[in-house]
Amino acid sequence: MSTSTARPTPPWAIVTLREVMVKARDRSYLISTLVTLVLIVGVVVFNAYMSTRADEYTVAVTDTAGTAVVDIAHTTGQSDGGNSSFEAVSAGSSEEALELVRSDDADAALVQDADGTWTLTGHEELSGGLQQGLAEALRAYALEVNASDAGTTPEALLEGSEFGTALLDGNAENQFMAQFAGFVFAFLFYMAAIVFGMAIATSVLEEKQNRVVEILATAIPIRQLLYGKVAGNTVLAMVQLALYAGAALLALTFTGTADSVGTLIPASGWFLVFFLAGFLILASAWAMIGSMASRTEDLNNSSGPVLTVIVVALFGGLFAKGQLLVIASFVPVVSSVAMPVRMLNGEVPLWETFVSLALALAAAYALLRFGEKIYRRAVMQSGGALTLRKAMKLEQ
């Protein structure tokens, strides 16, 4: 009769669970996550409110020409789902029109001088929407009048002036959304890499300072402790980013403020995948920094190179264009931002995506193995901060 025994849980998995449970019980972590979620949803809802809020303008005019201009502005403002409303208020003279503005009975006065020059006068300020709407309406009115005087039509005068935009690479209609989403991706990567990366370094340093690591080393291999810390904080970072992305996409969908949500969903999914690879690289580096430090001040002094890589990834993904962006999308860590940004800007061949991801994962594996060697050598040492060269010379 044979008996089967349950396979023991790997030590790194136990450490991973411990890291996750400790952070999940941290009130400051939970509060900061909740506050960030509320802010994300709040920004989306506020943007939806502002995009649907009607702009109502009252304009004082002195003649039928002014009334005609305001009527054209109103018609244009209401077309194509617009929310700009323009209303003309008649005044007997230019002085009376200005008095209506001065008493706040009109937002502005539109008056034509004797030489034919039009002047838009506000009280303390002039809204950009008011200026733009009336300026476009005035051009349309002048075109119509001049065309009538010339015995033709505005359409005939404008024949051959149709103008459109296109991009060789990307979608012009989604350009603004791509830029905004790219900024969000870069910012989330920057914050998560620093917050959770520093958490790894601080945790390693604290266990080194209070000698807990010496006790743990008698129970599990040192490398398993490193793997668990990296895995645990990676899980936390991924869950937090998934919550943020999910909240933003749901808010955009329910408020109907983003027609291109369908293009954001796949890019957001790939961002999480590339973030995983990039964060694994940085997590190994943060663990090495923590193991070589002896005081908190040492972390601040030795974290410069890692912070530089994070900043390069941030600005590379945000500001790289053309061929430079293509190159950046294949550079590990930088590709965590650059490749999703490329996907937002246009179609990216699937083989390029997988090659970039493979390079990032290979770099993550290589640095994790290298970090394991440094961690084993340095985490048991005390008495002062270590440099990378000194740590390499220590006995394992």
C-alpha positions in Angstrom: 0.0 0.0 0.0 1.6 3.3 -1.1 1.2 6.6 0.6 1.7 10.0 -1.0 3.0 13.0 0.8 2.2 16.6 -0.1 5.0 18.4 -1.8 6.5 21.0 0.6 6.0 24.7 -0.2 9.1 26.2 -1.7 10.9 28.6 0.7 10.7 31.5 -1.8 6.9 31.1 -2.0 6.7 31.4 1.8 8.8 34.6 1.7 6.7 35.9 -1.1 3.4 35.3 0.8 5.0 37.0 3.9 6.0 40.1 1.9 2.5 40.3 0.4 0.7 39.8 3.8 2.8 42.3 5.6 2.2 45.0 3.0 -1.5 44.1 2.8 -1.8 44.8 6.5 0.1 48.1 6.2 -2.5 50.9 6.8 -0.5 53.5 5.0 -0.1 51.3 1.9 -3.9 50.6 1.8 -4.8 54.2 2.4 -2.4 55.5 -0.3 -3.7 52.9 -2.8 -7.3 53.9 -2.0 -6.6 57.6 -2.3 -4.9 57.1 -5.6 -7.8 55.1 -7.0 -10.2 57.8 -5.9 -8.0 60.5 -7.5 -7.9 58.5 -10.8 -11.6 58.1 -10.9 -12.1 61.7 -9.8 -9.9 63.0 -12.6 -11.8 61.0 -15.3 -15.2 62.1 -13.9 -14.2 65.7 -13.7 -12.9 65.6 -17.3 -16.2 64.0 -18.3 -18.1 66.8 -16.6 -16.0 69.5 -18.1 -16.4 68.0 -21.6 -20.2 68.0 -21.3 -20.6 71.3 -19.5 -22.3 73.9 -21.7 -20.4 77.2 -22.2 -23.0 80.0 -22.4 -21.9 83.4 -23.6 -23.9 86.7 -23.8 -22.6 89.2 -26.3 -23.8 92.8 -26.5 -24.1 94.1 -30.1 -25.2 97.4 -31.7 -26.5 96.4 -35.2 -27.8 93.6 -37.3 -24.3 92.7 -38.5 -23.2 92.0 -34.9 -26.3 89.9 -34.3 -25.6 87.9 -37.5 -22.0 87.2 -36.3 -23.3 86.0 -32.9 -25.9 83.8 -34.5 -23.3 82.1 -36.7 -21.2 81.5 -33.6 -24.1 79.9 -31.9 -24.9 77.7 -34.8 -21.3 76.6 -35.1 -21.0 76.0 -31.3 -24.1 73.7 -31.3 -23.0 71.7 -34.4 -21.2 68.3 -34.2 -22.3 67.8 -30.6 -20.8 71.1 -29.4 -21.9 72.7 -26.1 -21.1 76.4 -26.8 -24.1 78.7 -26.7 -23.9 82.4 -27.9 -26.7 84.9 -27.3 -26.9 88.4 -28.7 -28.1 91.3 -26.6 -29.0 94.5 -28.5 -27.6 97.8 -27.3 -28.5 101.3 -28.7 -24.8 102.4 -28.9 -21.3 101.3 -28.3 -21.3 103.1 -25.0 -24.5 101.2 -24.0 -22.9 97.9 -25.1 -19.9 98.6 -22.9 -22.1 99.5 -20.0 -23.8 96.1 -20.3 -20.4 94.5 -20.0 -19.4 96.7 -17.1 -22.6 95.7 -15.2 -22.0 92.0 -16.0 -25.2 91.8 -18.0 -23.1 90.7 -21.0 -19.8 88.7 -21.1 -18.5 90.9 -23.9 -19.4 93.6 -26.4 -18.8 93.1 -30.2 -18.7 96.5 -31.8 -17.7 97.6 -35.4 -15.9 100.9 -35.7 -16.5 103.4 -38.5 -13.5 102.0 -40.5 -15.0 98.5 -40.4 -12.7 97.2 -37.6 -14.4 94.8 -35.1 -13.5 95.0 -31.4 -14.4 92.4 -28.8 -14.4 94.0 -25.3 -14.6 92.1 -22.0 -14.9 93.2 -18.4 -11.8 91.8 -16.6 -11.0 88.9 -19.0 -12.1 87.2 -22.2 -12.8 83.5 -22.3 -10.7 81.6 -24.9 -13.9 79.8 -26.1 -15.7 83.2 -26.5 -12.8 84.7 -28.5 -12.3 81.7 -30.8 -16.0 81.2 -31.4 -16.6 84.8 -32.4 -13.4 85.1 -34.4 -14.4 82.1 -36.5 -18.0 83.4 -36.9 -16.7 86.8 -38.0 -14.5 85.3 -40.7 -17.5 83.2 -41.9 -19.7 86.3 -41.9 -17.2 88.5 -43.7 -16.7 85.7 -46.3 -20.4 85.5 -46.9 -20.8 89.3 -47.3 -17.8 89.7 -49.5 -18.9 86.8 -51.7 -22.3 88.3 -52.1 -20.8 91.6 -53.1 -18.6 89.9 -55.6 -21.6 88.0 -57.1 -20.5 84.6 -56.0 -20.8 82.2 -53.0 -18.6 81.4 -50.1 -18.3 77.8 -51.3 -17.0 79.0 -54.7 -14.5 81.2 -53.1 -13.2 78.3 -50.9 -13.2 75.7 -53.6 -9.9 73.8 -53.6 -9.1 74.8 -50.0 -10.2 71.6 -48.3 -7.6 70.5 -45.7 -7.0 67.3 -43.9 -4.3 65.7 -41.7 -2.7 62.3 -41.8 0.3 60.5 -40.2 2.6 58.0 -42.0 2.9 56.2 -38.7 0.0 56.3 -36.2 -3.5 57.6 -36.0 -4.0 61.4 -36.1 -7.4 61.1 -34.3 -6.0 59.1 -31.4 -2.8 61.2 -31.1 -3.9 63.2 -28.0 -5.2 60.1 -26.3 -1.9 58.3 -27.1 0.1 61.1 -25.6 -2.0 61.3 -22.5 -2.0 57.5 -21.9 1.8 57.4 -22.6 2.3 60.0 -19.9 0.1 57.9 -17.5 2.1 54.7 -18.3 5.4 56.5 -17.7 4.3 58.1 -14.5 2.9 54.8 -13.1 6.1 53.0 -14.0 8.2 55.7 -12.4 6.2 55.7 -9.1 5.9 51.9 -8.8 9.6 51.3 -9.6 10.6 53.8 -6.9 8.0 53.0 -4.2 8.2 49.2 -4.4 11.9 49.2 -5.3 12.8 51.2 -2.2 10.6 48.9 -0.2 12.7 46.0 -1.2 16.0 47.7 -0.4 14.7 48.9 3.0 13.4 45.5 3.9 16.7 43.9 3.1 18.6 46.5 5.1 16.3 46.2 8.1 16.7 42.4 8.2 20.4 42.9 7.9 20.6 45.5 10.7 18.5 43.5 13.2 20.2 40.2 12.4 16.9 38.6 11.3 18.6 37.5 8.0 21.1 35.4 10.0 18.2 33.5 11.6 16.4 33.1 8.3 19.6 31.9 6.7 19.6 28.9 9.1 16.2 27.9 7.8 16.2 28.6 4.1 18.8 29.3 1.4 19.8 32.9 1.1 18.9 33.0 -2.6 15.4 31.8 -1.8 15.0 34.8 0.5 16.0 37.1 -2.3 13.6 35.4 -4.8 10.8 35.7 -2.3 11.3 39.4 -1.7 11.6 40.2 -5.4 8.5 38.1 -6.2 6.4 39.5 -3.4 7.0 43.1 -4.2 6.5 42.4 -7.9 3.1 40.9 -7.1 2.2 43.9 -5.1 3.3 46.3 -7.8 1.4 44.4 -10.5 -1.8 44.2 -8.4 -1.7 47.9 -7.7 -1.0 48.9 -11.3 -3.8 46.6 -12.5 -6.2 48.2 -10.0 -5.2 51.7 -11.3 -5.5 50.8 -14.9 -8.8 48.9 -14.4 -10.3 51.8 -12.5 -9.3 54.3 -15.2 -10.6 52.2 -18.0 -13.9 51.5 -16.3 -14.3 55.2 -15.5 -13.6 56.2 -19.1 -16.0 53.6 -20.3 -18.9 54.6 -18.0 -18.5 58.3 -18.6 -18.1 57.9 -22.3 -15.3 60.4 -22.5 -12.9 58.3 -24.5 -13.9 56.9 -27.9 -10.6 55.2 -28.2 -10.9 53.0 -25.0 -10.7 50.0 -27.3 -7.2 51.0 -28.4 -6.1 51.6 -24.7 -7.1 48.2 -23.4 -4.6 46.1 -25.4 -1.8 48.7 -24.8 -2.6 48.7 -21.1 -2.3 44.9 -21.1 1.0 45.0 -22.8 2.2 47.7 -20.4 1.5 45.4 -17.5 3.5 42.6 -19.2 6.5 44.9 -20.0 6.3 46.4 -16.5 6.7 43.0 -15.0 9.9 42.4 -17.0 11.3 45.9 -16.3 10.4 45.7 -12.6 12.1 42.4 -12.1 15.3 44.0 -13.4 15.0 46.9 -11.1 13.9 44.8 -8.1 17.1 42.7 -8.4 19.2 46.0 -8.4 17.3 47.4 -5.4 17.9 44.1 -3.5 21.6 44.4 -4.2 21.7 48.0 -3.0 19.9 47.0 0.2 22.3 44.1 0.9 25.4 46.3 0.4 24.2 49.1 2.7 24.6 49.3 6.4 22.5 52.4 7.2 19.6 54.1 5.6 21.9 56.9 4.5 23.8 54.3 2.4 20.6 53.6 0.4 20.3 57.3 -0.6 24.0 57.4 -1.6 24.0 54.2 -3.6 20.6 54.4 -5.3 21.7 57.0 -7.9 22.4 54.5 -10.8 19.0 52.8 -10.4 17.2 56.1 -10.2 19.0 57.2 -13.3 17.8 54.2 -15.2 14.2 54.8 -14.0 14.4 58.5 -15.1 15.8 57.5 -18.5 12.9 55.0 -18.9 10.5 57.7 -18.0 11.7 60.4 -20.4 12.7 57.9 -23.1 9.2 56.6 -23.3 7.7 60.1 -23.1 9.9 62.1 -25.5 11.6 59.7 -27.8 10.2 60.0 -31.3 10.6 58.1 -34.6 13.6 55.8 -34.9 14.8 56.7 -31.4 11.5 55.4 -30.0 11.9 52.2 -32.0 15.4 51.7 -30.6 14.2 52.5 -27.0 11.5 49.9 -27.3 14.1 47.2 -27.5 16.2 48.4 -24.5 15.3 46.6 -21.3 13.6 48.7 -18.6 13.2 51.6 -21.1 11.1 49.2 -23.2 8.6 49.0 -20.3 7.4 52.4 -21.3 8.6 52.8 -24.8 6.9 49.7 -26.3 3.4 50.4 -25.0 3.8 54.0 -26.2 4.7 52.8 -29.7 1.6 50.6 -29.6 -0.5 53.6 -28.7 0.9 55.6 -31.6 0.4 53.0 -34.3 0.6 49.4 -35.3 3.7 47.5 -34.1 4.6 44.1 -35.7 3.9 41.3 -33.3 7.4 39.8 -33.8 8.9 43.1 -32.6 6.8 43.0 -29.4 7.9 39.5 -28.6 11.6 40.2 -29.4 11.5 43.2 -27.1 9.8 41.2 -24.3 12.3 38.4 -24.7 15.2 40.8 -24.4 13.7 42.3 -21.2 13.1 38.9 -19.7 16.6 37.7 -20.5 18.0 40.8 -18.9 15.8 40.2 -15.8 17.0 36.7 -15.5 20.7 37.7 -15.9 20.5 40.5 -13.4 18.6 38.3 -10.9 21.3 35.7 -11.1 24.0 38.3 -10.7 22.0 40.0 -7.9 21.8 36.6 -6.2 25.6 36.4 -6.0 26.0 39.9 -4.6 23.1 39.3 -2.2 24.6 36.1 -0.8 28.0 37.8 -0.3 26.9 41.1 1.1 23.8 40.5 3.2 25.6 38.8 6.0 28.4 41.5 6.2 28.3 44.3 8.7 30.5 47.2 9.7 30.0 49.5 6.8 28.7 50.0 3.4 30.1 47.9 0.5 30.8 48.9 -3.0 30.0 46.5 -5.9 33.7 45.7 -6.4 34.2 44.9 -2.7 31.1 42.7 -2.6 32.3 40.8 -5.6 35.6 40.0 -3.7 33.8 38.6 -0.6 33.6 34.9 0.1 30.2 33.3 -0.6 
